Amino acid sequence: MLKGFLAGLKDHLLSYGEGWLILSDLAEHLGLRTREGLLSLIEQAGLKVIARIDTKPTHPKAFDKTDLLYAARSQEITSLWRLTQK
């Protein structure tokens, strides 16, 4: 889904337009995706990052030490990526 979104975004942007992507880095903490891989997908799609706003989770599972994914969730960052055409 992420790859498809990024691949098609450029075609929906005006020359001065922005696409916003809200994405957690949980997959990176679980070894399912790398940051380099994400940046490569953005580059391959003909896009560039103009800003990123990060926030830490406040949901209960991020603080539940009995949760099997606690180690990853406690480090999770969710970001608003502002993307535009290169």
C-alpha positions as a Python dict, from the first residue, in 0.01 Angstrom:
ca = {
    (1, 'M'): (0, 0, 0),
    (2, 'L'): (279, 243, 92),
    (3, 'K'): (468, 176, -230),
    (4, 'G'): (151, 225, -438),
    (5, 'F'): (62, 550, -260),
    (6, 'L'): (406, 698, -315),
    (7, 'A'): (429, 576, -675),
    (8, 'G'): (99, 745, -767),
    (9, 'L'): (123, 1062, -559),
    (10, 'K'): (323, 1272, -807),
    (11, 'D'): (50, 1235, -1069),
    (12, 'H'): (-202, 1394, -832),
    (13, 'L'): (5, 1697, -731),
    (14, 'L'): (12, 2041, -887),
    (15, 'S'): (363, 2181, -931),
    (16, 'Y'): (333, 2360, -595),
    (17, 'G'): (120, 2094, -426),
    (18, 'E'): (195, 1875, -127),
    (19, 'G'): (110, 1519, -40),
    (20, 'W'): (90, 1428, 326),
    (21, 'L'): (181, 1086, 455),
    (22, 'I'): (115, 991, 817),
    (23, 'L'): (332, 692, 898),
    (24, 'S'): (453, 513, 1208),
    (25, 'D'): (808, 379, 1224),
    (26, 'L'): (690, 67, 1410),
    (27, 'A'): (775, -145, 1104),
    (28, 'E'): (1133, -19, 1128),
    (29, 'H'): (1157, -121, 1494),
    (30, 'L'): (1024, -466, 1404),
    (31, 'G'): (1272, -507, 1116),
    (32, 'L'): (999, -508, 851),
    (33, 'R'): (1115, -190, 674),
    (34, 'T'): (1421, 34, 691),
    (35, 'R'): (1433, 411, 691),
    (36, 'E'): (1666, 391, 392),
    (37, 'G'): (1405, 181, 211),
    (38, 'L'): (1134, 439, 279),
    (39, 'L'): (1354, 725, 160),
    (40, 'S'): (1441, 523, -150),
    (41, 'L'): (1070, 472, -231),
    (42, 'I'): (1016, 848, -196),
    (43, 'E'): (1311, 918, -427),
    (44, 'Q'): (1203, 657, -685),
    (45, 'A'): (856, 815, -695),
    (46, 'G'): (1007, 1150, -800),
    (47, 'L'): (923, 1310, -467),
    (48, 'K'): (1116, 1498, -203),
    (49, 'V'): (1055, 1552, 167),
    (50, 'I'): (999, 1920, 248),
    (51, 'A'): (922, 1869, 618),
    (52, 'R'): (848, 1606, 878),
    (53, 'I'): (664, 1647, 1207),
    (54, 'D'): (715, 1372, 1465),
    (55, 'T'): (511, 1269, 1767),
    (56, 'K'): (552, 998, 2028),
    (57, 'P'): (261, 764, 2101),
    (58, 'T'): (26, 825, 2389),
    (59, 'H'): (-188, 512, 2349),
    (60, 'P'): (-189, 264, 2640),
    (61, 'K'): (3, -13, 2458),
    (62, 'A'): (310, 212, 2432),
    (63, 'F'): (333, 199, 2812),
    (64, 'D'): (218, -161, 2876),
    (65, 'K'): (530, -358, 2966),
    (66, 'T'): (331, -685, 2947),
    (67, 'D'): (258, -627, 2574),
    (68, 'L'): (475, -849, 2354),
    (69, 'L'): (554, -550, 2131),
    (70, 'Y'): (631, -313, 2420),
    (71, 'A'): (1000, -272, 2328),
    (72, 'A'): (911, -156, 1977),
    (73, 'R'): (600, 41, 2071),
    (74, 'S'): (779, 233, 2345),
    (75, 'Q'): (1027, 360, 2081),
    (76, 'E'): (767, 425, 1809),
    (77, 'I'): (742, 763, 1639),
    (78, 'T'): (453, 861, 1414),
    (79, 'S'): (538, 1124, 1155),
    (80, 'L'): (359, 1356, 918),
    (81, 'W'): (575, 1355, 606),
    (82, 'R'): (517, 1653, 375),
    (83, 'L'): (609, 1551, 22),
    (84, 'T'): (626, 1740, -305),
    (85, 'Q'): (750, 1688, -660),
    (86, 'K'): (1124, 1704, -721),
}
